[in-house]
């Protein structure tokens, strides 16, 4: 197995974890950053972002800056 296969397997296995973590934090009105989600899912920031887009589609928004983070629209 090469690194890309291992990374893909890890990202696929952690998809439910990443999605559940995001939803839980948002329901508790906590600030959520992409790096927090990536660290919790033990994946790269790029893989976490791709996973969130796959799971939530156009509902997920990524905002940069001091007040940024991840937001879900209704």
N, C-alpha and C positions, 0 to 999 in steps of 0.2 A: 504494500500500500504506500502510495506517495502522500505528501502533505495535503494536497488538495482533496484527496479522497477522505483523509482523516478529518479535515476541517468540515467537509460537507456532511459527513456522518455525525459529527458533534453538533453541528447547527441543526440538523434534522431531528436529532434526539432531544435537543433542548428547546424546540419550538413551543411545546405546551408550557414549559417552565417560563420562558420569556413572555409569552402572551398572558399567562396567569399572574405573573409578577407585575406586569404593567397595569393590568386591570385592577389588581388589589391596591396598588399604590394610588392609582387615580381615584378609586372609590374612597380612599381614606384622605383625599385631598392633599397628598404628599407630592412634592416636586420630584419629577422623574427625569433623569438624564440618560442619554444613550449609553454613556460609559458605565453607569450603574447597572443598567440592564445587561450589558455585555459582560461585565464582571460576574454578575450573578449567574448568567448562563454559561460562563466559562468559554465564551466565543469572542471573536474580534468585534470591534465596533461596526465594521462593514457588514459582517454576517448578521449581527443583531438587527441592523437597519433593514437589510434585505428580508429577514424573517418577519419583522413587524409589518413591512409593506405587503408581504405574501398573506399574512393572517388578517390584517385589518384593511388592506387596500387603500382607497382614497380617504378613509376615515382618520388615518393617522397623519399628524402634522409634526414636523420637526422644526423647532424655533431655536435660533442661535442667540447667543448673548447672555448677559447677566441674568435676565429673567426668562431665559429660554428653557427648553426641555421638550418633552414629548406630550402631545395633546391628542385626544380623540374627539372627533366631532360626532354629533348625534346622527 
